[in-house]
Amino acid sequence: MSEPTKQQITIELSMETVAYLRSLARSTAVGTGRIEDVLLYLAHSAADGVRRTGSWEHSWLEMAFGDWPEGETDPRHHSWRKPITP
């Protein structure tokens, strides 16, 4: 049996966050006006940052999430980033 190629994820966002995302939906990178497309673009960019260590997305992830251990960029490895500590 093969693994699924997609997974649906449901999230709840505040209306304030939705309003900010709506402004990104009209950007040149997305341009569709759909918040769903903004989230897809962000998810793909984050995945590229994990996959490609020399990319701008990787630097973006380091700014957003901090550093993670070298060589642990495989998404099947559940500790690819350091845990969040208070």
C-alpha positions in Angstrom: 0.0 0.0 0.0 1.4 3.4 -1.0 1.6 6.4 1.3 -0.9 9.2 0.6 0.5 12.1 -1.5 -1.5 14.8 0.2 -2.9 15.6 3.7 -5.7 18.0 4.4 -5.1 20.2 7.4 -7.7 22.4 9.1 -6.7 25.4 11.2 -8.5 28.2 12.9 -7.2 31.8 12.6 -8.3 35.0 14.3 -10.1 37.5 12.0 -7.2 39.9 12.5 -4.8 37.3 11.1 -7.2 36.6 8.2 -7.3 40.3 7.4 -3.5 40.4 7.2 -3.4 37.2 5.1 -6.0 38.7 2.8 -3.7 41.6 1.9 -1.0 39.0 1.0 -3.5 37.2 -1.2 -3.3 40.2 -3.6 0.5 40.2 -3.7 2.4 39.5 -6.9 3.6 36.1 -5.6 0.0 34.9 -5.0 -2.3 37.3 -6.8 -5.4 35.1 -6.6 -7.1 36.9 -3.7 -7.5 33.5 -1.9 -6.2 33.1 1.6 -5.8 29.4 1.0 -3.3 30.2 -1.8 -1.3 32.4 0.7 -1.1 29.5 3.1 -0.1 27.1 0.3 2.6 29.5 -0.8 3.9 29.8 2.8 3.9 26.1 3.3 5.7 25.4 0.0 8.3 28.1 0.8 8.9 26.6 4.3 9.3 23.1 2.8 11.8 24.5 0.3 13.7 26.1 3.2 14.0 22.8 4.9 14.9 20.9 1.7 17.4 23.5 0.3 19.8 24.8 2.9 21.2 27.5 0.6 17.9 29.1 -0.3 16.4 32.3 0.8 13.6 30.3 2.4 16.1 28.5 4.6 17.3 31.9 6.0 13.7 32.9 6.5 13.0 29.8 8.5 16.0 30.3 10.7 14.7 33.8 11.5 11.3 32.5 12.2 12.1 29.2 14.0 15.7 29.4 15.1 18.3 26.9 14.1 17.9 23.2 13.9 20.5 20.4 14.1 22.6 19.9 10.9 21.5 17.0 8.8 18.0 16.8 10.4 16.1 18.2 7.5 14.3 15.0 6.6 10.5 15.6 7.2 10.2 12.0 8.3 12.5 12.9 11.2 10.3 14.3 13.9 12.9 16.4 15.6 14.1 18.4 12.6 14.0 21.6 14.7 14.8 22.4 18.3 11.9 22.3 20.7 10.3 25.6 21.7 11.2 26.5 25.3 9.5 29.2 27.4 
